[in-house]
Each structure stands twice: as C-alpha cells, then as structure tokens.
C-alpha cells in the first residue's frame, strides 16, 4: 500500500459506485441515489461517510444485513405523517423517498413527518435535511445507529452516535446546515488518534470500568470484539461537569424518535446476531420532517431575518487569534467548492480498499 493521498474527481468516484451497486444487484435508480449521498459526504469533507463506506455497504449486502432490493411499504399514513417499513433494504433510497414524502406533505398541510423502520445506514443526515432547501422549507433528519456511546455514569456502550441535522434557507447568505453526532466525537476520531499513536483528549472516551480513558486502542479493541465494554462519551464529555448528561439526553431523544416511535430497534438491540454470531438486519430507524415556512410567516421575511442573524454573528468581536466566526454548514459548502475543483482526497487505505472492491467485482478503477 502506497502512502500517497490520491485526488480523484467526484465523477470518477460516482461512476465506480454506480458500477459496484449494479454488480451487487441494486436497481439503477437506487444505485444512483446511494452514490449521490456518498459523494455528497465526500464533497462536504465528511470523509467517514463517503466512498470510504463503500466496502461496508458491499459487505452488508453480501452477508444479508442489507438487501439490495428491499421492498419498502407504507405502514400507516395521515395527511401530515407516515411510517415506512424499509423491508431490510438499503438505507439511502428509502430515506430519499421518505424525505420527498415529508416535503410533499408539508406542501399540502404545512408540515410533514415521516418515520422509517427496518432500514440500514443512510449516510450523512444533512443530505436529507438539505433536500428541503430547494423548496424554501426547513428540513430535519435524524437516525439511530450502531452502538458506541456510553450513557452518563455507565460503563458499557448502549446507544449510537445518533446524528441530528437541520437545514434552513437564507436570502443572500448560505443556508444554515447543522449536521452533528450526539456523541462527543465520531468513532472514526478514535481510529485516527490510534493510527497516529496519540492520546485522547480528556472526556472523549470511557474504559470498561466506566472511567475516563485517554487510550484509543482499548476502546477500539472492545468495539471490534462486540463486547460493548467502554466506548464514546455523549456530547459534552464524561460525567456532568461539562454537560455530558445533556448530550446523553440528545442521544436518547434520537433513539426515541427513530427507534421507539416507529417500532425500529434501539439502544443495544441494534445490529442483532444469531446465536451462532451471524449478523441479522440492523433494524435502524430514521426520522424526516419538513416545515413550510410560509405556513408561519412570509418566506422572504424569514430569509431576510436569517441573513441578519448570520451577519450579526459573523460581525461580532472575534476571540484573540481568530479572524472569523463560522455559521454551521459554511465550512462544508466551501470545502465542496474546493473538492469539485481539485478532486476528492482519498487516504491510501481508502484508495487501496476501493481498488480491491473494484477488482473483486470486475469494475475498472485505476
């Protein structure tokens, strides 16, 4: 494996994903949607959820956790709400369609709320929230996820990193796009620190006895072994001193709305296995919501106020040594512009993994 960072045009990576998904039995449309969500993550600099996940999806389809053509069914529906059972299928296509349904319901009655159960990993939460922007709506998206987070005062991982996203349009400024995990950091941060031989900052992780730890290797070892001993702290860190209990509440909020409400799996019921250790469908649940702004006030007035709010923050006095205050989503929009121009940087491991997948499926990629 070389040590060179490869910059690959987004179009080339999208073509790779399309061919891989086709080889795995996905429909052309579902493959296109999934490829677009992965590339959206890479363009916005969220590399952990971009093409680096391609192997995860391929393996999921190979071992039966993710069905390439799961049959999604609407279970219940009202003018403003719906519940969709994804049938164990891929998370992205059903999520795009659920968000479209939420947007259409908002168009008709002012607000739409759609839950999905029996689904799988759906990529970045922000993608779906941002779907509402082209309609001048506010969009919300959240999902529960694989168990890595220890509840405040606990010692075992019981909850996912459970992201929340919200997007709201502005007039001349960029849209506000909040897309965040409810853990103190994503699990991938621990892997990065471990590769670099660095100790973790205080408050990030918890060992098997429930004590704060600075050793990423131990936490990673337990996670890979599936023991659920130790793990990540909720947003705010370990204990209550810096608000870790508030982050814990946000993690639970997502599990209630995405797991308990739609009848999906939740907490450490996620990603079940047979007695022999064979993986079963993950049972993930999602929530999507759209709000028609003009059901509350005129859209242009709202967007002008959004501009004013952002400018007030960006023009505020800066901390010593700082020359800019950012609005959520701003860095990602700017990164997307750079990566569309210069290509998407792939670290050596990801590049090697993609070449291996392409070779196994007889897809050109060099």
C-alpha positions in Angstrom: 0.0 0.0 0.0 1.4 3.4 -1.0 1.5 6.4 1.3 0.2 8.9 -1.3 -3.1 10.8 -1.0 -5.0 10.4 -4.2 -7.2 13.2 -5.5 -10.0 11.7 -7.6 -12.6 13.6 -9.5 -16.1 13.2 -8.0 -17.5 12.0 -11.3 -15.0 9.1 -11.4 -15.8 8.0 -7.9 -19.6 8.3 -8.6 -19.1 6.0 -11.7 -17.2 3.5 -9.5 -20.1 3.4 -7.0 -22.7 3.1 -9.7 -21.0 0.1 -11.3 -20.4 -1.6 -7.9 -24.0 -1.1 -6.8 -25.2 -2.5 -10.1 -22.9 -5.6 -9.7 -24.5 -6.1 -6.2 -28.0 -6.2 -7.6 -29.3 -2.7 -6.8 -31.6 -1.0 -9.3 -30.1 1.8 -11.4 -32.1 4.4 -9.6 -31.3 3.1 -6.1 -27.6 2.9 -7.0 -27.7 6.4 -8.3 -29.3 7.8 -5.1 -26.9 5.9 -2.9 -23.9 7.1 -4.9 -25.0 10.7 -4.8 -25.3 10.6 -1.0 -21.9 9.0 -0.6 -20.3 11.6 -2.9 -22.2 14.4 -1.1 -20.4 13.4 2.1 -17.0 13.3 0.4 -17.5 16.7 -1.3 -18.5 18.3 2.0 -15.4 16.9 3.8 -17.3 14.2 5.8 -14.9 11.5 4.6 -16.0 8.9 7.1 -19.4 8.7 5.4 -18.3 8.9 1.8 -16.8 6.3 -0.5 -14.9 5.0 2.5 -18.2 3.4 3.3 -18.5 1.5 0.0 -16.9 -1.7 1.4 -19.3 -1.5 4.4 -22.2 -1.4 2.0 -20.9 -4.2 -0.2 -20.2 -6.4 2.8 -23.6 -5.6 4.2 -25.3 -6.8 1.0 -23.0 -9.9 0.9 -23.9 -11.1 4.4 -27.6 -10.3 4.2 -27.7 -7.4 6.6 -28.7 -5.0 3.7 -30.9 -6.2 1.0 -30.0 -4.7 -2.4 -33.7 -4.7 -3.4 -35.7 -4.5 -0.1 -39.4 -3.9 -0.6 -40.4 -0.7 1.2 -44.0 -0.4 2.3 -46.1 2.4 3.7 -47.5 1.0 7.0 -49.6 4.0 8.2 -50.3 7.4 6.8 -52.2 10.6 7.6 -52.2 14.0 5.7 -49.1 15.1 7.8 -47.4 11.8 8.8 -46.3 8.4 7.6 -44.5 5.3 8.6 -42.5 3.3 6.1 -41.1 -0.2 6.6 -37.9 -0.4 4.5 -38.0 -4.2 4.4 -34.4 -4.5 5.4 -33.3 -2.7 2.2 -30.6 -0.1 1.7 -31.0 3.0 3.9 -30.3 5.7 1.3 -33.1 5.1 -1.3 -35.9 4.7 1.2 -34.6 7.8 3.1 -34.6 10.0 -0.1 -38.2 8.8 -0.8 -39.3 9.4 2.8 -37.9 12.9 2.8 -39.7 13.6 -0.5 -42.9 12.4 1.1 -42.3 14.7 4.1 -41.8 17.6 1.8 -44.9 16.9 -0.2 -47.0 16.6 3.0 -45.5 19.9 4.2 -46.6 21.5 0.8 -50.1 20.2 1.3 -50.7 20.8 5.0 -47.8 22.9 6.3 -45.7 20.2 7.9 -44.7 16.6 7.1 -43.3 14.0 9.4 -42.2 10.6 8.1 -40.6 7.7 10.0 -38.8 4.7 8.6 -38.1 1.4 10.3 -36.3 -1.8 9.4 -33.7 0.2 7.5 -29.9 0.4 7.3 -27.2 3.1 7.4 -28.3 6.1 5.4 -25.2 8.2 5.0 -25.0 11.8 6.2 -28.1 13.2 8.0 -27.5 16.6 6.4 -28.2 15.4 2.9 -31.9 14.8 3.7 -32.4 18.0 5.7 -30.9 19.9 2.8 -33.4 18.4 0.4 -36.0 20.8 1.9 -33.9 23.9 1.0 -34.8 24.0 -2.8 -38.4 24.3 -1.7 -37.8 27.1 0.8 -38.7 24.7 3.6 -36.9 23.9 6.8 -35.7 20.3 6.8 -34.9 17.9 9.7 -33.3 14.5 9.6 -32.1 12.1 12.3 -31.2 8.4 12.7 -30.2 6.0 15.3 -27.1 4.0 14.7 -24.6 1.3 15.7 -23.8 1.2 19.5 -20.7 3.1 20.5 -21.9 5.6 23.2 -21.9 5.0 27.0 -24.7 6.7 29.0 -23.7 9.2 31.6 -22.4 7.3 34.7 -22.5 4.0 32.8 -19.6 1.8 31.7 -21.0 -0.2 28.7 -21.9 1.2 25.2 -25.7 1.2 25.0 -26.5 3.9 22.4 -25.5 5.1 18.9 -23.8 8.3 17.8 -27.3 9.2 16.7 -26.9 12.3 14.4 -29.3 15.2 14.1 -29.5 17.5 11.1 -31.5 20.7 10.4 -31.3 22.9 7.4 -32.9 26.4 7.0 -32.7 28.7 3.9 -31.3 32.3 3.9 -31.7 35.1 1.3 -28.2 36.1 0.3 -26.2 34.2 2.9 -25.6 30.4 2.7 -28.2 28.2 4.2 -27.8 27.2 7.9 -27.0 23.4 7.9 -26.4 21.8 11.3 -25.3 18.1 10.9 -23.9 16.7 14.1 -23.4 13.5 16.0 -24.8 13.5 19.6 -21.6 11.8 20.8 -18.6 14.0 21.8 -16.8 12.8 18.6 -17.5 10.3 15.9 -16.0 6.8 16.5 -13.6 7.4 13.5 -11.8 10.1 15.5 -10.6 7.4 17.9 -9.3 5.3 15.0 -7.4 8.4 13.7 -5.8 9.0 17.1 -4.9 5.4 17.4 -3.2 5.3 13.9 -1.2 8.4 14.9 -0.3 7.0 18.3 -1.9 10.0 20.1 -3.7 10.0 23.4 -7.3 11.1 23.5 -8.3 14.5 24.9 -10.0 14.3 28.3 -13.7 13.5 28.3 -13.8 11.7 24.9 -13.9 8.1 25.9 -14.7 5.7 28.7 -13.0 2.4 29.6 -14.5 -0.9 30.6 -14.8 0.2 34.2 -16.7 3.4 33.4 -13.7 5.6 34.0 -12.4 8.3 31.5 -9.6 7.0 29.4 -7.0 8.5 27.0 -6.2 5.2 25.4 -8.0 4.8 22.0 -6.6 1.3 21.4 -8.5 -0.2 24.3 -11.8 1.3 23.3 -11.4 0.2 19.7 -10.5 -3.3 20.7 -13.6 -3.7 22.8 -15.8 -2.2 20.0 -14.4 -4.6 17.3 -14.8 -7.5 19.6 -18.5 -6.6 20.1 -18.2 -6.6 23.9 -19.8 -3.2 24.3 -17.4 -2.5 27.2 -16.5 1.2 27.3 -16.9 3.5 24.4 -17.5 7.1 23.4 -18.9 9.8 25.8 -22.1 11.7 24.8 -21.8 15.3 23.6 -20.3 17.3 26.5 -18.0 14.5 27.6 -17.9 12.2 30.6 -19.9 13.0 33.7 -22.0 16.1 34.2 -19.4 18.8 34.7 -19.3 19.9 31.1 -22.9 18.9 30.2 -22.4 15.3 29.3 -25.8 14.4 30.7 -27.3 16.9 28.2 -25.6 15.1 25.3 -26.9 11.8 26.7 -30.4 13.3 26.6 -29.9 14.2 22.9 -28.8 10.7 22.1 -31.9 9.3 23.8 -34.1 11.8 22.0 -33.0 10.4 18.7 -33.4 6.8 19.8 -37.0 7.6 21.0 -38.0 9.4 17.7 -36.1 7.0 15.4 -36.3 3.7 17.3 -39.2 3.6 19.8 -41.7 5.8 17.8 -41.6 3.8 14.5 -41.1 0.4 16.1 -37.5 0.1 14.9 -34.7 -1.3 17.0 -32.9 0.9 19.6 -30.1 1.0 22.1 -28.1 -2.3 22.3 -30.8 -4.1 20.3 -29.3 -2.6 17.1 -27.4 -4.9 14.7 -28.6 -8.2 16.2 -26.9 -11.5 15.6 -28.0 -15.2 15.7 -26.8 -17.5 18.4 -24.1 -18.6 16.1 -22.9 -15.0 15.6 -24.3 -14.5 12.1 -25.4 -10.8 11.5 -29.1 -10.1 11.1 -30.7 -7.0 9.5 -29.7 -3.9 11.5 -33.2 -2.7 12.4 -32.2 1.0 12.1 -34.9 3.7 12.2 -35.0 7.3 10.7 -37.0 10.4 11.2 -37.6 13.1 8.4 -39.5 16.3 8.8 -40.2 19.3 6.6 -41.8 22.7 7.6 -43.3 25.0 5.1 -42.0 28.4 6.2 -44.9 30.4 4.7 -47.3 28.5 6.9 -45.7 30.6 9.7 -44.6 33.8 8.0 -43.7 35.1 4.5 -40.6 33.2 3.2 -38.7 36.3 2.1 -39.2 37.9 5.6 -37.8 34.7 7.2 -34.9 34.5 4.8 -34.0 38.2 5.3 -34.0 37.6 9.1 -31.8 34.6 8.6 -29.3 36.8 6.7 -29.4 39.4 9.5 -28.9 36.7 12.2 -25.9 35.3 10.4 -24.3 38.7 9.7 -24.7 39.8 13.3 -22.8 36.6 14.4 -20.1 36.9 11.8 -19.6 40.6 12.5 -19.3 40.0 16.3 -16.0 40.6 18.0 -13.5 37.7 17.5 -11.6 35.9 20.1 -7.9 36.7 20.3 -6.1 35.0 17.5 -9.2 34.4 15.5 -10.4 36.2 12.4 -13.6 34.5 11.6 -16.9 33.3 13.2 -18.5 30.5 11.1 -22.1 29.6 10.6 -23.0 25.8 10.6 -22.6 24.4 7.1 -20.3 27.2 5.9 -17.1 25.3 6.1 -18.7 22.3 4.3 -20.0 24.5 1.4 -16.6 26.0 0.9 -14.9 22.6 1.1 -17.3 21.2 -1.6 -16.3 24.0 -3.9 -12.6 23.2 -3.5 -13.2 19.4 -3.9 -15.3 19.9 -7.0 -12.4 21.9 -8.5 -9.4 19.9 -7.2 -10.8 16.4 -6.7 -11.7 14.4 -3.6 -8.7 13.4 -1.5 -8.6 9.7 -0.6 -6.1 8.4 2.0 -4.0 5.4 1.0 -6.1 2.8 2.8 -9.4 4.0 1.3 -7.8 4.1 -2.2 -6.5 0.6 -1.7 -9.8 -0.7 -0.4 -11.7 0.8 -3.4 -9.2 -0.9 -5.8 -9.8 -4.2 -4.0 -13.6 -3.9 -4.3 -13.4 -2.9 -7.9 -11.1 -5.9 -8.7 -13.4 -8.3 -6.9 -16.4 -7.1 -8.8 -14.6 -6.7 -12.1 -15.2 -2.9 -12.2 -12.5 -0.7 -13.9 -10.7 1.6 -11.4 -7.1 2.6 -11.6 
